[in-house]
Amino acid sequence: MKLGAQMSAAGGVWKAFGRAEQAECETTMVYTKSNRQWKAKPLDEKSIAKFKTEAEKYRGKIDPLVVHAAYLINIASPKPELWEKSRDALRDELDRAEQLGLELVVLHPGSHMGEGEEAGLARIAKALREVTADTAGYQTRVCLELMAGQGTNLGAKFEHLAYLLNEVDAPDRMGVCFDTCHVFAAGYDFRSAENYAAMIAELDNTIGLEQIKVFHFNDSKHELGSLRDRHEHIGEGFIGAEGFAHFVNDPRWKDHPAVLETPKKIKGDDRDEFAIDKMNLDRLRALIQ
């Protein structure tokens, strides 16, 4: 696998490469704008050129660079104004990724806000159909993230994403992001070899392994099936090191990017965030046989 960590794009998206290099990443993930604001200054030609120069410099070393869409986006919302705003914001995320030459855009499917799974999933599918149609010809791919099931968030069941992929029916423009903490919190156990095999079989039978395009590697602060999205350092949570060993040694994932979203700081530890990321990456690499 290509192992890396999420990096800040402060000062320019192109700066993520140098930061990723400090943590000894082989891939990385960024936000191309603030993840907690609706609008952002458009990417100008100078910024795009700088980014492409850095991307070429690091090609094969830190590659691919994955984009995470803003947290504010909720294309499952029953509120028409928020739904439209979210749909347009997702389209903007794809525009920005396309300008930078990036393929993978990770998206939280959304929250039905009390209106029920069926209605929420239908709204997500509608937004995705519209956005992919509006961006026909783009290389960008929306990777729906498997979620923990906290609150009214959708995407905690494999069947949710299978439904959406089928309803959107744009195989060249869609995919799935597998988050270990989220999937574990949602109730799927993969800690033992037997449970990993069973989970992978279920994943293949519902979503299809070919749909998995990127991983988020995070241990979990809470137990199996907790429905709580709280990330922990690798090997220090309820998943444990063995759970990650199954993924990093599975040849089916050898070319897939896997990005840490683990905490950047440790209480009482004065190491910087790059050293903390490297610690977690080293733990993953030590599991490779």
LINJOGI-V329796 format. One record per helix or strand of 3 or more residues. SS is the DSSP state (a for helix, b for strand). FROM is the first residue (numbers start at 1). LEN is the number of residues. If there is no record, write none. Layout:
SS_FROM_LEN, SS_FROM_LEN
This chain:
b_2_5, a_15_8, b_27_4, a_45_13, b_65_4, a_80_21, b_104_5, a_117_18, b_141_5, a_158_11, b_174_6, a_180_6, a_193_14, a_209_3, b_212_6, a_241_8, a_251_3, b_257_4, a_273_13
